[in-house]
């Protein structure tokens, strides 16, 4: 599952890449939304491009909430939703029947721009190691998501996931999932208001291929509550003798 990402591009660079402009909503960010390690369980504010304002970049809280909830009460809501994954990810297979997703899938799709993301690998004897995924060309990744707007005007979002393709299955070898990562050529299509169910499923099925990525192990500080992982060197490669796969 995708619970950790890396976002180091400032808003101005994202505006140029996506040809959008920044729009601040009910929860204005303090400074740049830049995170060497954005931990989803902390529910950070991140920039998204929402379908209903596809010409804009707007801050949104990671962890989708039902629209009838109060965003101001997010801490209490996420505390109760933690056992269900706190809304950080949405299984794409459930988009059209889940009580939250089915109300967002046609009108509230979004894009989450990131540098890369982290996934866990389980080596023999349950030795868990974080791997960092990025594009080989180190360009921006566009993760597909859904969002809601709470009744007090907070934007909240979730990252879509799908069954793992071979590279991801080799590394994310317990849950066997991967985020939905849009091809650059499909960015506009994902935000198109006219998409039907078949169109949405096709974009998910034909997202960015494994050949576009490189992945390698990084510091286990990512999993430590005692070590600060939101630091620049968190993506430095660390080789562990316990890992038996090639990367």
matplotlib code that plots the C-alpha trace (Angstrom):
import matplotlib.pyplot as plt

x = [0.0, 1.1, 1.4, 4.7, 5.7, 8.5, 7.5, 10.4, 9.1, 7.8, 4.4, 5.9, 7.6, 4.4, 2.4, 4.8, 4.8, 1.0, 0.2, -2.0, -2.1, -2.1, -5.5, -5.6, -8.9, -10.2, -7.0, -4.2, -0.7, 2.1, 5.0, 5.9, 4.3, 7.7, 8.5, 11.5, 9.3, 5.6, 4.1, 0.5, -0.3, 0.5, -2.2, -0.1, -1.3, -0.2, -0.8, -3.4, -5.0, -8.8, -11.2, -13.6, -10.8, -8.5, -6.7, -5.6, -3.2, -4.8, -3.8, -5.5, -5.2, -4.1, -6.8, -10.2, -13.2, -16.9, -18.2, -20.7, -17.9, -16.3, -12.7, -11.9, -12.5, -10.1, -8.0, -10.9, -12.2, -8.8, -8.4, -11.5, -10.7, -7.1, -8.1, -9.5, -6.3, -7.5, -8.5, -4.9, -5.5, -8.5, -8.7, -9.5, -11.5, -14.1, -14.4, -17.9, -19.6, -17.8, -19.9, -17.3, -15.6, -18.8, -19.7, -16.3, -15.3, -17.1, -16.7, -13.9, -10.9, -7.5, -3.8, -1.2, 2.2, 5.2, 8.9, 8.6, 7.1, 8.2, 7.0, 7.9, 9.8, 9.8, 13.1, 13.6, 12.9, 10.4, 13.1, 11.3, 13.0, 11.7, 12.3, 12.1, 10.5, 11.1, 11.1, 14.3, 14.3, 13.5, 10.5, 7.4, 5.0, 1.3, -0.5, -4.2, -6.6, -10.1, -11.0, -13.9, -14.8, -16.1, -19.1, -16.8, -14.7, -11.7, -10.3, -9.3, -7.9, -6.9, -4.4, -5.8, -4.1, -4.3, -2.9, 0.9, 2.6, 5.8, 8.3, 6.0, 5.1, 8.8, 9.3, 5.9, 5.8, 3.1, 0.2, 1.0, -0.4, 0.9, -0.4, -2.1, 0.5, -0.8, 1.1, 2.0, -0.2, -3.2, -3.1, -5.7, -7.8, -8.0, -9.5, -12.0, -15.6, -17.0, -15.3, -17.5, -16.8, -15.1, -12.9, -11.8, -11.0, -9.0, -6.8, -6.1, -5.4, -2.9, -1.1, 2.7, 4.6, 7.3, 10.0, 9.7, 10.8, 13.9, 13.6, 16.2, 16.4, 16.7, 17.2, 15.0, 14.7, 11.6, 9.9, 11.3, 9.3, 12.6, 14.4, 13.4, 12.8, 11.6, 15.1, 16.9, 19.2, 16.3, 16.4, 20.1, 20.6, 21.3, 22.2, 21.2, 22.6, 19.2, 17.7, 17.8, 16.2, 17.9, 17.2]
y = [0.0, 3.6, 5.2, 7.2, 9.5, 12.0, 15.6, 18.0, 20.1, 23.5, 24.7, 26.9, 23.9, 21.9, 24.8, 24.9, 21.1, 20.7, 24.2, 25.1, 27.9, 27.7, 28.0, 27.9, 26.7, 26.6, 25.2, 27.5, 25.9, 27.4, 27.7, 25.2, 21.7, 19.9, 16.6, 14.4, 11.8, 12.5, 10.0, 9.4, 8.4, 12.0, 13.2, 15.9, 18.6, 17.9, 19.6, 17.9, 18.8, 18.3, 17.4, 20.2, 22.8, 21.1, 24.3, 24.6, 23.2, 23.1, 21.8, 18.7, 16.5, 12.9, 10.6, 10.7, 11.6, 11.3, 14.7, 14.9, 15.0, 18.1, 18.5, 20.5, 17.2, 15.3, 14.1, 12.4, 11.0, 9.5, 7.9, 5.9, 5.2, 4.0, 0.3, 0.7, 2.4, 5.9, 6.6, 6.8, 4.3, 3.2, -0.1, 0.6, -2.6, -1.0, 2.4, 1.9, 0.4, 1.7, 4.2, 7.0, 6.2, 5.8, 9.4, 10.7, 8.5, 10.4, 14.0, 14.1, 12.3, 14.0, 13.9, 13.8, 15.0, 13.3, 12.7, 9.1, 6.8, 4.1, 0.5, -2.3, -5.5, -8.5, -10.4, -13.9, -14.2, -11.3, -8.7, -5.6, -3.1, 0.1, 0.5, 3.8, 4.0, 6.8, 7.3, 6.4, 9.9, 11.4, 13.3, 14.0, 11.1, 11.6, 9.4, 8.9, 9.6, 10.6, 13.5, 14.8, 18.2, 18.1, 20.2, 22.8, 23.1, 20.9, 18.9, 15.3, 12.7, 9.1, 7.4, 4.6, 1.2, -1.8, -5.4, -5.4, -5.7, -7.9, -5.3, -4.3, -7.9, -8.7, -5.9, -5.4, -9.1, -9.4, -7.1, -7.3, -3.9, -0.8, 2.8, 3.8, 6.0, 7.8, 8.0, 11.6, 11.4, 10.5, 13.3, 15.4, 12.3, 11.4, 14.7, 14.7, 15.1, 12.9, 9.6, 6.6, 3.5, 1.7, 4.7, 5.0, 1.3, 1.4, 4.3, 2.4, -0.9, 0.8, 3.1, 3.6, 0.4, -1.2, -0.3, 3.4, 2.8, 2.1, 0.9, 0.3, -0.2, 2.8, 3.4, 1.5, 4.8, 5.1, 2.7, 4.0, 6.1, 7.3, 8.5, 11.4, 10.2, 13.5, 14.3, 14.7, 11.6, 9.2, 8.1, 7.2, 3.6, 1.1, -2.5, -5.2, -8.7, -10.1, -9.1, -11.9, -10.2, -8.2, -4.5]
z = [0.0, -0.6, 2.8, 2.3, -0.5, -1.2, -2.4, -2.9, -5.8, -4.7, -5.9, -8.6, -10.3, -10.1, -11.6, -14.6, -15.1, -15.0, -16.5, -13.5, -10.9, -7.1, -5.3, -1.5, 0.1, 3.6, 5.1, 3.9, 4.1, 6.0, 3.6, 0.9, 1.1, 0.8, 2.5, 2.0, 3.6, 3.8, 6.2, 5.4, 9.0, 10.0, 7.5, 5.9, 3.6, 0.0, -3.3, -5.5, -8.8, -8.4, -11.2, -10.2, -10.5, -12.9, -13.7, -10.1, -7.6, -4.2, -0.7, 0.5, 3.6, 3.0, 4.3, 2.6, 4.8, 4.1, 2.9, 5.8, 8.3, 9.7, 8.5, 11.7, 13.6, 11.5, 14.4, 16.0, 12.7, 11.8, 15.2, 14.6, 10.9, 11.6, 11.7, 8.1, 6.8, 7.7, 4.2, 2.9, 0.0, -2.0, -3.7, -7.4, -7.6, -5.2, -6.8, -8.1, -5.0, -1.9, 0.1, -0.2, -3.5, -5.6, -4.9, -6.0, -8.8, -11.6, -10.4, -7.8, -9.2, -8.6, -9.2, -6.4, -7.7, -6.0, -6.6, -5.5, -2.9, -0.4, -0.2, 2.3, 1.3, 3.5, 3.4, 4.9, 8.7, 8.4, 8.0, 6.7, 4.6, 2.9, -0.8, -2.6, -6.1, -8.5, -12.3, -14.0, -15.5, -12.1, -13.5, -11.5, -10.8, -11.1, -8.6, -9.3, -6.4, -5.3, -3.0, -1.0, 0.4, 3.9, 4.9, 6.4, 3.3, 3.9, 0.9, 1.8, -0.6, -1.0, -3.3, -5.6, -5.6, -7.8, -8.0, -8.1, -11.5, -11.5, -10.2, -7.4, -6.5, -6.2, -3.7, -2.0, -1.4, 1.3, 0.2, -3.5, -4.3, -6.1, -6.5, -9.7, -11.5, -14.5, -17.8, -18.6, -21.7, -19.5, -17.0, -18.8, -19.5, -15.8, -15.0, -17.9, -16.8, -19.5, -18.4, -17.9, -15.9, -18.8, -19.4, -15.8, -15.5, -18.7, -17.5, -14.3, -16.2, -18.6, -16.2, -16.1, -16.7, -14.5, -17.1, -16.1, -12.5, -10.5, -6.9, -4.2, -0.4, 2.0, 5.7, 8.2, 10.0, 7.9, 10.2, 13.5, 15.9, 17.5, 14.3, 12.2, 8.6, 7.1, 6.0, 2.6, 3.0, 3.6, 0.0, 0.1, -0.9, 1.9, 1.0, 3.4, 3.3, 4.2, 0.9, -1.6, -4.6, -7.3, -7.6]

ax = plt.figure().add_subplot(projection="3d")
ax.plot(x, y, z, "-o")
ax.set_aspect("equal")
plt.show()
